[in-house]
């Protein structure tokens, strides 16, 4: 399973070309993995396993990049069946890592072949069904757009792939216009559209207190949640932030703003006991694409219950 650049028209940099480059790496790792005894060559086994675990990046690209484009074409199968297959492999890897850390050599020896077989099966379905159909369904400009978004997910490859540039100049400059379901009521954000009502509902529902102080140290926004950690009222809008804190903490706030403005720090965190609750308070510097200081966001959250969480809960339980 590899790309034949002589007979295959897929150009280097094309997302499918990159997927097949990863296949070559995966096959190499699986062969070495199969030949490594988990008990006699324990460290080598674990090193290979860790490198193979970067297949998660491949899964994320498929789930968040490729599958959404296929869904727009009406093909939902990969989002259901193949995603479930990904999760099966994820669970096998989780258990193998657990067995290794617990020193359970017998389970490593028994379970490793199942993981190897499943990865081979997955790649076979990709090669014979997923990628051929995707190449037929998707237009070149969509592959160009997909290529641009893949860096956020990452690759298994040591070297970052080339960006995909189509032979069609229009495809390289094409900007897909997402359909605006709210006509003139909504406006475009970095990703997607929202109405003002939806934004207000989003901020209202967040289990956080958010306050935005601009580059002039004036409060320009806070969210109105159902249960606030600290009281806020509309009177603070336009107010200098130094007047929004008790005198004993003003010096700390001003120091944070000064460090953020100078670019010396980007985050500050505190946690306090307030009315018998544990409150986590964080400040983050806001900067534009050129790293110019644009203010600070303060986030306060009641983490009393969160701090008590232990273990896992993977099943839905409405009783708690």
C-alpha positions as CSV (number, residue, x, y, z in Angstrom):
1,X,0.0,0.0,0.0
2,X,2.0,3.0,-1.3
3,X,1.7,5.8,-3.8
4,X,2.9,5.0,-7.3
5,X,3.9,8.4,-8.5
6,X,4.4,7.2,-12.0
7,X,0.9,5.9,-12.6
8,X,-1.0,7.7,-9.9
9,X,-2.1,11.3,-10.8
10,X,-2.3,12.4,-7.2
11,X,0.2,15.2,-6.7
12,X,2.5,15.5,-3.7
13,X,0.9,17.6,-1.1
14,X,-2.6,16.4,-1.9
15,X,-4.2,15.2,1.3
16,X,-4.7,11.6,-0.1
17,X,-1.0,11.6,-1.2
18,X,-0.1,12.4,2.4
19,X,-2.4,9.7,3.8
20,X,-0.6,7.2,1.7
21,X,2.8,8.5,2.8
22,X,1.7,7.7,6.3
23,X,0.6,4.3,5.2
24,X,4.2,3.5,4.3
25,X,5.3,4.6,7.8
26,X,2.5,2.6,9.5
27,X,3.3,-0.6,7.6
28,X,7.0,-0.2,8.5
29,X,6.1,0.3,12.2
30,X,3.7,-2.7,12.2
31,X,6.3,-5.0,10.7
32,X,8.8,-4.0,13.4
33,X,6.1,-4.1,16.1
34,X,5.1,-7.7,15.1
35,X,8.8,-8.8,15.3
36,X,9.4,-7.3,18.7
37,X,8.7,-9.4,21.8
38,X,7.0,-7.3,24.5
39,X,8.7,-9.1,27.3
40,X,12.2,-9.7,26.0
41,X,12.4,-6.3,24.3
42,X,10.2,-4.3,26.5
43,X,11.7,-0.8,25.9
44,X,11.9,-1.3,22.1
45,X,8.3,-2.5,22.1
46,X,7.2,0.6,24.0
47,X,9.1,2.9,21.7
48,X,7.5,1.5,18.6
49,X,4.1,1.6,20.3
50,X,4.5,5.3,21.1
51,X,5.4,6.1,17.6
52,X,2.5,4.0,16.3
53,X,0.2,5.9,18.7
54,X,0.7,9.0,16.6
55,X,-1.9,7.4,14.3
56,X,-4.2,9.5,16.4
57,X,-3.2,12.5,14.3
58,X,-4.3,10.6,11.2
59,X,-7.6,9.8,12.8
60,X,-8.2,13.4,13.8
61,X,-7.5,14.7,10.3
62,X,-10.0,12.2,8.8
63,X,-12.7,12.9,11.4
64,X,-12.3,16.7,11.4
65,X,-11.2,17.4,7.9
66,X,-12.1,14.7,5.4
67,X,-15.4,13.4,6.9
68,X,-17.1,16.8,7.0
69,X,-16.4,17.4,3.3
70,X,-17.9,13.9,2.5
71,X,-20.9,14.7,4.7
72,X,-21.6,17.8,2.5
73,X,-21.7,15.4,-0.5
74,X,-24.2,13.2,1.3
75,X,-21.8,10.4,2.2
76,X,-22.2,9.9,6.0
77,X,-20.9,6.3,6.1
78,X,-17.3,7.2,7.1
79,X,-18.5,9.5,9.9
80,X,-20.4,6.6,11.4
81,X,-18.7,3.3,10.6
82,X,-15.0,4.3,10.2
83,X,-15.1,6.7,13.2
84,X,-16.3,3.8,15.3
85,X,-13.4,1.7,14.0
86,X,-11.0,4.5,15.0
87,X,-12.5,4.4,18.5
88,X,-12.0,0.6,18.7
89,X,-8.3,1.1,17.9
90,X,-8.0,3.9,20.4
91,X,-9.4,1.6,23.1
92,X,-7.0,-1.2,22.1
93,X,-4.1,1.3,22.4
94,X,-5.4,2.6,25.7
95,X,-5.5,-1.0,27.1
96,X,-2.1,-1.9,25.7
97,X,-0.5,1.2,27.4
98,X,-2.3,0.2,30.6
99,X,-0.9,-3.4,30.4
100,X,2.6,-2.1,29.7
101,X,2.5,0.3,32.7
102,X,1.2,-2.5,34.9
103,X,3.8,-4.9,33.7
104,X,1.2,-7.3,32.4
105,X,3.4,-9.0,29.8
106,X,1.0,-11.8,29.1
107,X,-1.8,-9.4,28.0
108,X,0.7,-7.5,25.9
109,X,1.6,-10.6,24.1
110,X,-2.0,-11.7,23.6
111,X,-3.5,-8.3,22.7
112,X,-0.8,-6.8,20.4
113,X,-1.8,-8.9,17.4
114,X,-5.4,-7.7,17.6
115,X,-4.3,-4.1,17.3
116,X,-2.0,-4.9,14.4
117,X,-4.8,-6.8,12.5
118,X,-7.3,-3.9,13.1
119,X,-4.9,-1.3,11.8
120,X,-4.2,-3.4,8.6
121,X,-8.0,-3.9,8.1
122,X,-8.6,-0.1,8.5
123,X,-5.9,0.7,5.9
124,X,-7.4,-1.8,3.5
125,X,-10.8,-0.1,3.8
126,X,-9.2,3.3,3.3
127,X,-7.4,2.2,0.2
128,X,-10.2,0.3,-1.5
129,X,-13.3,2.3,-0.4
130,X,-12.7,5.6,1.4
131,X,-10.0,7.3,-0.7
132,X,-11.2,6.2,-4.1
133,X,-14.8,7.4,-3.4
134,X,-13.5,10.6,-1.8
135,X,-11.4,11.4,-4.9
136,X,-14.5,11.0,-7.0
137,X,-16.8,13.0,-4.8
138,X,-14.7,16.0,-3.9
139,X,-13.6,18.8,-6.2
140,X,-10.1,20.1,-6.4
141,X,-10.8,23.3,-4.6
142,X,-12.1,21.3,-1.7
143,X,-8.9,19.3,-1.4
144,X,-7.0,22.6,-1.5
145,X,-9.1,23.9,1.4
146,X,-8.7,20.6,3.3
147,X,-4.9,20.8,2.9
148,X,-4.9,24.3,4.5
149,X,-6.7,23.0,7.6
150,X,-4.7,19.9,8.2
151,X,-1.8,21.5,10.0
152,X,-4.0,22.1,13.0
153,X,-4.5,18.3,13.3
154,X,-0.9,17.3,12.5
155,X,0.7,14.4,10.7
156,X,2.5,11.2,11.6
157,X,5.3,12.1,9.3
158,X,8.5,13.5,10.7
159,X,8.6,16.2,7.9
160,X,5.7,18.5,7.3
161,X,4.0,17.7,3.9
162,X,4.0,20.3,1.2
163,X,0.9,22.4,0.9
164,X,-1.4,21.2,-1.9
165,X,-1.5,23.5,-4.9
166,X,-3.8,22.5,-7.7
167,X,-3.0,22.9,-11.4
168,X,-6.2,24.9,-11.5
169,X,-5.4,28.4,-10.4
170,X,-9.0,29.0,-9.5
171,X,-8.9,26.1,-7.1
172,X,-6.0,27.6,-5.2
173,X,-7.8,31.0,-4.7
174,X,-11.2,29.6,-4.2
175,X,-12.9,30.6,-1.0
176,X,-15.9,28.5,-0.2
177,X,-18.8,30.6,0.8
178,X,-20.6,28.9,3.7
179,X,-24.3,29.2,3.4
180,X,-25.6,31.8,5.9
181,X,-28.8,30.2,7.3
182,X,-29.8,33.5,9.1
183,X,-29.6,35.9,6.2
184,X,-28.7,39.3,7.4
185,X,-29.3,38.5,11.1
186,X,-26.0,36.7,11.6
187,X,-22.4,37.7,11.0
188,X,-19.3,35.7,10.1
189,X,-16.9,34.7,12.8
190,X,-13.5,33.2,12.3
191,X,-15.3,29.9,11.7
192,X,-19.0,29.9,11.0
193,X,-21.9,32.3,11.5
194,X,-23.8,33.2,14.6
195,X,-26.6,35.7,15.4
196,X,-26.3,38.1,18.3
197,X,-29.0,36.1,20.1
198,X,-27.0,32.9,19.7
199,X,-23.8,34.6,21.0
200,X,-25.7,36.0,24.0
201,X,-27.1,32.5,24.7
202,X,-23.7,31.0,24.4
203,X,-22.1,33.4,26.9
204,X,-25.1,33.1,29.2
205,X,-24.9,29.3,29.2
206,X,-21.1,29.0,29.8
207,X,-20.4,27.9,33.4
208,X,-17.8,30.7,33.7
209,X,-17.6,34.4,34.5
210,X,-16.0,36.2,31.5
211,X,-14.8,39.8,31.6
212,X,-13.0,41.5,28.7
213,X,-10.8,44.5,29.5
214,X,-9.6,46.3,26.4
215,X,-6.1,47.7,25.7
216,X,-7.1,50.9,27.4
217,X,-7.8,49.1,30.6
218,X,-11.6,49.6,30.4
219,X,-14.2,46.9,30.8
220,X,-16.0,46.4,27.5
221,X,-17.9,43.1,28.1
222,X,-19.0,40.6,30.7
223,X,-21.3,37.6,30.4
224,X,-24.5,37.3,32.2
225,X,-24.6,33.7,33.5
226,X,-27.4,32.2,35.5
227,X,-25.1,31.7,38.5
228,X,-22.3,34.2,38.7
229,X,-19.2,33.6,40.9
230,X,-18.8,37.4,41.5
231,X,-21.5,40.1,41.2
232,X,-21.4,42.2,38.1
233,X,-23.7,44.9,36.8
234,X,-24.0,47.0,33.6
235,X,-22.4,49.9,35.4
236,X,-19.0,48.4,35.0
237,X,-19.1,48.7,31.2
238,X,-16.6,51.5,30.2
239,X,-15.2,51.6,33.7
240,X,-11.5,51.5,34.3
241,X,-10.6,48.0,35.6
242,X,-8.6,49.4,38.5
243,X,-11.9,50.6,40.0
244,X,-13.6,47.2,39.6
245,X,-11.5,45.5,42.2
246,X,-11.1,46.0,46.0
247,X,-8.1,48.1,46.9
248,X,-6.1,45.2,48.3
249,X,-6.0,43.4,45.0
250,X,-5.7,46.4,42.6
251,X,-1.9,46.4,42.7
252,X,-1.8,42.7,41.6
253,X,-4.3,43.4,38.7
254,X,-2.3,46.4,37.5
255,X,0.9,44.4,37.6
256,X,-0.7,41.7,35.5
257,X,-1.9,44.3,32.9
258,X,1.6,45.8,32.8
259,X,3.3,42.5,32.2
260,X,0.8,41.6,29.6
261,X,1.1,44.9,27.8
262,X,4.9,44.6,27.8
263,X,4.7,41.1,26.4
264,X,6.5,39.6,29.4
265,X,3.7,37.3,30.4
266,X,0.5,35.9,28.8
267,X,-1.3,34.2,31.6
268,X,-1.8,34.5,35.4
269,X,-3.7,32.1,37.6
270,X,-5.1,32.2,41.2
271,X,-7.5,30.1,43.3
272,X,-9.2,31.2,46.4
273,X,-11.9,30.1,48.9
274,X,-14.9,32.2,48.5
275,X,-18.2,31.6,50.3
276,X,-17.1,28.0,51.0
277,X,-16.4,27.4,47.3
278,X,-13.1,27.0,45.5
279,X,-12.8,29.6,42.8
280,X,-10.3,29.4,40.0
281,X,-9.4,32.8,38.5
282,X,-7.3,33.1,35.3
283,X,-6.2,36.1,33.3
284,X,-5.1,35.8,29.6
285,X,-3.5,38.4,27.4
286,X,-5.4,39.0,24.2
287,X,-3.2,39.7,21.2
288,X,-4.0,40.2,17.5
289,X,-2.2,38.3,14.6
290,X,0.7,40.7,14.9
291,X,0.9,40.1,18.6
292,X,-0.2,43.6,19.5
293,X,-1.8,43.8,22.9
294,X,-5.6,44.1,22.7
295,X,-6.5,43.6,26.3
296,X,-7.1,40.8,28.8
297,X,-9.9,38.4,29.5
298,X,-10.6,37.4,33.1
299,X,-12.2,33.9,33.6
300,X,-13.6,32.9,37.0
301,X,-14.9,29.4,37.6
302,X,-16.3,27.5,40.6
303,X,-14.3,24.3,40.5
304,X,-15.5,22.9,43.9
305,X,-17.1,19.8,42.3
306,X,-14.6,19.6,39.5
307,X,-11.8,19.2,42.0
308,X,-13.5,16.2,43.5
309,X,-13.6,14.3,40.2
310,X,-11.5,11.1,40.1
311,X,-11.3,8.1,37.9
312,X,-13.5,8.0,34.8
313,X,-17.1,8.2,33.9
314,X,-17.6,7.1,30.3
315,X,-21.3,6.3,30.4
316,X,-24.2,8.7,30.6
317,X,-25.7,8.9,34.0
318,X,-28.5,11.4,34.5
319,X,-28.9,10.5,38.2
320,X,-25.8,12.4,39.3
